[in-house]
Amino acid sequence: MRELLLLFICAVCAHDLKEYYDKRFKILKKESFVSVGGNISLSDKEAAVNNCLMKHKFNEVDYWFDNPRYFNCSRHYFTYKEYIQSSKVYRIIRDMPKGAALHVHDMALLGPDYLMNITYRENLYVCFGSKLNLIFADKIPDTPCGGKWQRMSKARSSSNNITTFDADLRKHFTLVVTNPDVVYPSIRETWTAFLQFFMTVAPMLSYRPVWEQYFYDALKKFKEDNVMYVEVRSVLPNLYELDGTVYDALVTAKSYKKVIKNFVKDNRDFIGAKLIYAPSRRVDRSKLSDYIELAKRIKEDMPDTFAGFDLVGQEDLGSPLIEFVPQLLESASELTYFFHAGETDWYGTLTDENLVDAVLLGAKRLGHAYALPKHPMVLREVIKRNIGLEINVISNTVLSLVRDIRNHPLSVFLAKGMPVVLSSDDPGVWEADPLSEDFYVAFVAVASKLSDLRMLKQLAINSLKYSALDSKSKDQALREFNLHWNQFINNFNCSLY
């Protein structure tokens, strides 16, 4: 009798354990299915690529798990960026078609080495005052600079050491330093340096021939990183000529159209690019009205190139959207909005509440949306309205929102299967490549260890799905993407990584 009782108890225990494990398996399987890319089925060839990719990913993640002190992505990006290039996972992602970059700013697309080459062009004047001033002109500029204007070529040749001169000059074109924790102890110092970068390069880049060549070369750089479409945000600076002629901002917008047309003509497998007019948010209502009117003029003049409207700048210091609601609401039927919203660590402020207004104003995508998990009702609306989330993980680390990238809210968005789009924001300022490094960091340090090729493919598809392309163009873009994707899969050789 005792043996029978023990057998019965063991049988009950076994049944309970099986039921428990079945429930556990179902929960994890359901979580996997609802995550970004979870419902994608891989072909046999894709599965083979995935096996190679995940072997390398597991090697990296398992090593970091066992040796957390060596986990790069828990430190400042500047301390480990050079090591990314040696990752086999990164090299696979670099060669993978990534769709589109939907959140990038025009003057921060290319890095300091490219900007240094511009300083070797003729007719560039420099003034070393309280800050560095750079401008192209056919004669000595009459703009006060707190110092003496001189030709850059003369300043360089008359320096004691040209190598040292160029090294010091290059520092003005990048935020990268060897001791970031000392130089950027808080968001205040980071954003001060960040804004100074734009103030330094804007006059130099706004010389019309340089501007047009710069944007053409930026598109080339993105294409080389296997990006096939770009939506670029611009404050639309007034371009100028050597003789001092200054153009209306509409001319700047038209220069985009011209360059895009020429680049697509030269690169038939590149879908194209569109412009998001994104002026500063640190303005009053009167100035905002001017912005809105210019946006409408651009849309009327070049509807095929104009994507929409945004306001940029450090959200904590700029005017919140609530101050502009009457004007923005009035123009919502004429303009498409892609607002920066929730790019902050704070909670319960007008800054993170920009998320509420961006959604109610009908934004098609939200820039950063870093604070979104703190607003469950807004998050619910984002899902309901299918609003794209433009996530820029490296930017958020560099600009002092998060240090250990594992804590980035992107992990929540990915787990919930939300409409995430990865982008790179200002890659030139921190010397990153156009998009691959953001994909890599998100893949190995934010996403689940088990997230695989399906997630990467879905993120690329999302970038086209949530773009400002019209329905017909989106369908064509997705067809082109599938061609590139299949080519990547068919030509993949694991032994090369």
N, C-alpha and C positions, 0 to 999 in steps of 0.2 A: 504493500500500500504506500509506503514512504517513497519507494522508487517511482511509483506512478505519479505521486504528487509532485515530486521534483521534476519529472519529465513534463508534467502539465505546466508547472511554473516556468520552466525553460522555454517551452513552446510559446507561452504568453509573452515572455520577455523578448523572444526572437521576433514575434509578430509586432510588438510595440516598437522594437528597434527598426524593423523594416519600414513600418509606417512613418516613423520619425525621419528616417533617411529619405524616404520617398517625398515627404513634405519639404524637406530641406532642398532636395534636388530640384523640385518644382519651383520653389522660390528663386533659386539662383538662375534656373533656366529662363524664368519669366523676366527677371532683371536683365539678363543678357539680351533677350529678345527686344525689350523696349529701349535699350540703349542705342546710341547713334550707330547705325550700320548693322544693328543686331538682326534685322530681318533680311539682310542680303544673303543670297546663296552664291557660293563661289563655284566657278567651273573647275574642272580637273587641273587645268593649267594655272588658274589663280590659286588653287589650293597648294600647288607645288611652290609657287612664289611665296605664299603665306607661310609655309613650313620653314623656308629659308629665313624669312623676315623674323618670325617668332623665335627661331633658334637663337638668332643674334640678340633679339630683345631680351629674352630670358637670361642670356649670359650677362647682359649689362645689369638688368634689374636685380637678379639674384645676387650678383656680386655686391651691389649697393645695399641690399637688404642685410647681407651678412657683415658688411663693412660700412655702416652708416656714416662714419666719419669721412669717407671718400665720396659720398653722394654729392656730385657737383651741383645739382639743381637746388640744393638747400642753401647755397651761397649766392653772392651777387653774380649776375651774369658775366660781368667783366672778368671775373676770376677764373672762369672755365670756358669761355667762348672759343678759345683757340683749340681746345681739346675735342670740340664737337666734330671737327673735320675728320678726325681719326675713327669715328664711330662707324661701324658697318651698317647699323640701322640708318644713320644719317645719310650715308652714301646711297642706300636703296631709295630713301625718300627723296633725295636730291634728283635722282633719275626718274622719279615717278611723276606722271602728269598730275598737276594740282589744281587745275581749273582756273579760278580767278582770284585776284586780290581786290577786295571791295573796300578796304579801309586803309588807305595810305595818303600821305600828305606830300604835295609836289616838291617842296624844297628840301625834303629829307629822304629822297629816294636813292641817291647815290652817295657813296662814302667820301672820306677826306682825300683819298688819293686822286679821285676824279676832280674834286674841287681844287686841289693843288695844281693840277694840269691847267685849269682855267687861269690861274694866277700867272701862267707863263704866256698868256695871250698878249698881243700888243694893245696899247692904249688903256691899260689898267692902271689906275692911280690908287695910291695907298696913303693913309694918314694914321700915324701911331699916336693918337691922343689918349684920352682916358679910356677909350675903347678902340678897337680896330675898325677902320673905315675903308671900304673898298668900292670903287665905282669906275666904270668905263667912261672915257671922255676924249674928245679930240684936242682939248686944251686943259690947263690946270683948273680944276673945279673951283667954283666960288662959294661952295657950301662950307660953312664953318665946321671945323672938325676937332677943335681943341689942340691942334698941332699944325704941322706943315704937310701939305699935299706934295707928293712926288711920284714919279712913275715907278711902278713896281719893279720894272727891269733895272732901274738905276738903284733903287733901295737894295735890291738883292745883290747886284754886282759890287756895290760899295760896302757891303757888310764884311766883317772880318772873316767870316766863315759861312759860305753859302749853305753847306750841309746843316749847320746849326740854325741858320736863318730859316730854312725851310722846315726844320723840325719844330721850331717855335711857332711858325706860322700855321703848321698843320694842326696844332693843338686847338686852334680856334674853330676847326671844322669837325670836331668830334667830342663826344662826352666821355669816351673811353679813357680811363686812367688806371694805373697799376694799384692804387690804394683807394678804391671806391668808398669803403666804409668810413674813411677819414674825410675824403673830399665831399661826399654826399651823405652826411649823417641824418638828414631828414628830407622830406618832400620839398621844403622851402629851398634848400640849396640845389636840389636836383632841378627843380623847375626854373630857378634863376639862371642856371647854366643852359638849360634847354631853350629858354626864350632868347637868351643872348646869342645862341647859335643862329637862330632865324634872323635876328636883327643884324648879325654880321654878314650872312650870306645873301640876304634878300637884295641889297643894292647891286651886288656883283652878278647875281643870277638874272636880274630883271633887265639886263641889257638884251634887247630883242634877239640878236643872232645867237647869243649864248643860251638864252632861255629855250629857244626852239631846238638847238642841238642837244641841250641837256635833257629835255623831255624825250626826244627821239632815242637818245642813248639809254635813258631809264627804261623805256619800253623794251629795248633790246636786252637789257640786263634781266628784266622780268621774264622775257621769252626764253632766255638761256637757262633760267631756273625752272623751266617747264610750266610757266604760267601763260595762259592763252587769252586772258582778258583782264582789264584793269579799270577800276573806277577810282579816279584820283580826286582828292579834295584840294581845293585851292582858295586862298584868300583873294586871288586875282590881283596881284600887284600891278601897278601901272608900268608897262614896259617903256623903254626909252631907246633913243638912238645916240650915236656919238656926238651929234651936233646939239644935243640937249632936248630934242623933240620928245615929248612925253605923250603917251597914248591913253585913251580911255580904257577902262577895265574891260569893256566889250571887245576891244582889240585883243586883249590877252586871251579871252575866251575863244576868239576866232583863231588865234595862233594854235591853241590846242587842237581845234578841228583840223587845221592844215597839217599839223604834225601827225596826228592820228591817221589821216587819209594817206599821207606819204608812207608811213610805216607799214600800214596794212597792204599798200600797193607793193612794197618791197618784201613783205613777209606774208604770203598768202595763207599760211596756216595759223596766223594770229588773228583772232576774231575781231579785236579792236579795243577801244577804250571810251569811257564817258567821263564827263566832268560833273562833280558835285561842288557847287559854289558854297564855300564854308568860311565866311568872315569871322572876325573876333566877336566873342560873346561879351566882352567888356565894353559895352556901349549903352546909350540911352535909347528910349523908344523912337526918338526922331531919327537917329542914325540907323536903327533897325529898319525903319520905313524906307530909307534909301537903299539898304541892302535888298529888301524884298522887291522893290521896283526894278533894281538891276537884274535880279534873278529872273523876273518876268520878261525883261527885255532879251536876256540871253536865251530863254526858252523859246520865245517867239522867233528869234533870229536863227537859232540852230537847234531845233527840237530833237534832231537825231543824235546830237552829241551831249546835250544837257540832260543830266540825270535827276538832279534835285538840289535841295538846300539843307544846310547844317550851320551850326554855330560852334566855334572851336576856342580852345584856350583852357587853362586850368579851371575846372568847374568850381572848385572851392572859392576862387577869387572872382570869377566872372558872374554876370547877372544870371539868375536862375530863369528857367523858361516861364515860370509863373508870372514874371513881370511883363512878358511879351505875349501872353495868351490872346488878348483881344486882336492884335495884329496877325499873329500866326494862325489863329482860328479863322479869321476872315479870308486868308489866302490859302487855306488848306485844300480848297477845291481846285486851285490853279497850280500849286507847287507840291512836289513829292518831298517828304521830309525823311532825312536820315540823321537823326539827332544823336550827338554824343550825350550820354545820360548815365549817371551812376558811376562815374570814374572816380570813386572816392572810398576811403575806409570808414568814413563817418556814417552814423545811423541816426535818423530822426532829424536831419537837417534839410535845408532847401536844396542842397546839392544832390543827395540821394533821392529826394522827392522829384527831381527832374525826370526820373523814370515814370512817375505817374503822369506828368504832363506830356511827355513824349508819346506815351501810348494813347492818351486821350486826344492828342492832336493828330493821330493817325499815322505816326511814323511807320515806314515800311521796314526799317531796320534800326536797331539801337547800337550805338557805338560804345564798346566796352561792356556796359551793363554790369559792371563789377559788383555793385551793391544789390543786384536783383534778388538774390536768395533771401534778403532781409525783408522783402515786400511780397508776401505770398499771394496777395490779391492781384498785384501787378503781374507776378509770374504766371498766375492763372490766365490773365488776359493775354499775355504774350503767346501762350500756347493756343488759346482760343482763336486769336487773330492771326496766328501763324507769322509772327514778326521775327525776322532774322536777327540773330545776335552776332555782332562783329567782335570777335574775341582776339585780343592781341597780347599773348602771354608774356613775351619778352619785354614789350613796352611796359606792361604792368609791373614787372620786376625792376626794370631800369628806372622808372619814374616813381619808385618808392611806395607802391601799394602793397606788394607782397615780396617776401624774401624766399622762403621755402616754397617752391612752385607747387608742391603737393597740396598746399592749402588754397590754391586758386579755385574760385567758384566754377571754373570750367568743368571740373570733375563732376559737379552736381548737374550741370547742363547736359553733359554727355550721358550720364547715368539715366536721366529722365528722357533721353531721346529728343531733346529740344533742337530747334532750328539753328544750329551753330554754324558759323562761318569763320574759319581761321584767317587772320590777316597779320600784317607786320607793322602797321602804323608809320613808323619813321626809321626804317632799317638803316639808312645811311648814317644817321647820327650816332648809332652805336655799332657801326661797322658790321652789321649782319648781312646775310644774303637776302634777296628779295622776299622769300617765303619759306624756304626749306627748313631753316633753323627753327622757326615757329612751329612748323609741323612736327619736327623732331622732338622739341622740348615738350610739346603737348602730348605726344605719343608715348614717350618713355617715362615722363615724370608727373603728368596730370591724369591721363586716362588710366583705366584699370590695367593691371599687368596683363590681363587676358584679352584686352582690346587688340584687334588685329587688323589685317588688310581691309576687312569689311568697313571698319570705322574710317580708315584713311580714304577709301573710295567714296564713302558717303559724304565726308567732309568736302571732297573735291566737287562732287555732284551738287551739294548744297550751295557752293559758291556761285554756281551758274543758275541754280534754281531761284535763289534769292537776290539775283542781280537786277539791275534796272533795265535789262533787255526786254523787249516786247515778246509776246508769246511765240511768235514765229521765229524770232532770232534765238530765243532760248532753246527751242527745239533743234534748230540748226547747230547751236553751240554744243548741246548735249550729244548730238550725233558726232560732231567733230571730236569731242572729248572721248567718246567711246572708241573712235578710230585710234586715237593716240594711246588710250589705255590698253587696247588689245595689242597694239604694236609693242608697248612696254612689256606686257605679259608674255607675248610670243617670243620676244628676243631676250628675255631674262635668263641670266646664267649665274647661278648661285656661287660658282667658283670664282667669280670676278669680285666678290665682296668679302 
